[in-house]
Amino acid sequence: PWKLKSKATDCIDLEFSPIYERIAKTNMVLVKSELHQMVGYFTGHVITADGEKIEINHLLGCAEDHFTQW
């Protein structure tokens, strides 16, 4: 599982449990790209700007890491 937290506040405190990974790579010498898309479930909470705490329990979603160089 991955931990996702906001740096300066406690507004985001989630755990992401991946179940599937999609990888896309391109290497054309001048253009390089590598994308990792993870699909999985989020659990934890998010606090809105109004102070409302929203509990999240096993919510299907995605997270990604993308590197591009031109």
N, C-alpha and C positions, 0 to 999 in steps of 0.2 A: 504493500500500500504506500501511496505518496501522501505527504502532509502538505497542505496548501494553507498558508497563513498570511495575513497582512503584516507588513513590517512594523509600521508605526502605531497601529491600533489592534484591538482584538475583534475587529469587524468581520473578518473572515477566518474561520477555523474549520477546515474541511479535511476529510480523508478521502482519497480517491483510490479505489480498488480496480485496477485494469483487468479486463477480460479478453480483449482483442487488440492487436497492434497492426496498423497499416503503415507500410514503409514505401516511400517514393524517393528515388534518387535520380539525379541528372548530373552528368559530368561532360560538358562540351568545351573543355579547356578554358574558355573565357567566362562561361556561365556554369556555376555549380549550385546545386540545390539538394538538400536532404531534409525530408519531412518524416516525422514519426507522429502518427495520430493514434491515440489510445482511446478506446471505448471502454467504459466501465461505470461504476456506481460511486456517487458522492454521498457521504454521510457527515453530519456535523451541523454547523449553524452559520448564518450570515446576519449581521446587524445592519439595518438600513440607516440612512442619514437621520431619520426621525427617531432612532433608538429602538425600533421594533426588532425583536429577535425572531428570526425565521429558522425553525428547525428543519433540517433536511435529513431524510432517512431513506437510503437506498434509491437515490434518484439517478436514472440512467442519463449519461452525458458523455462528453469527450474532452480531452485535453491534448495539446500538441506541442511539439518542439520543432521549430523550423529554422534551418540555416540556409542563407542564400548569399552567394558571392558573385559579383559581376565585375 
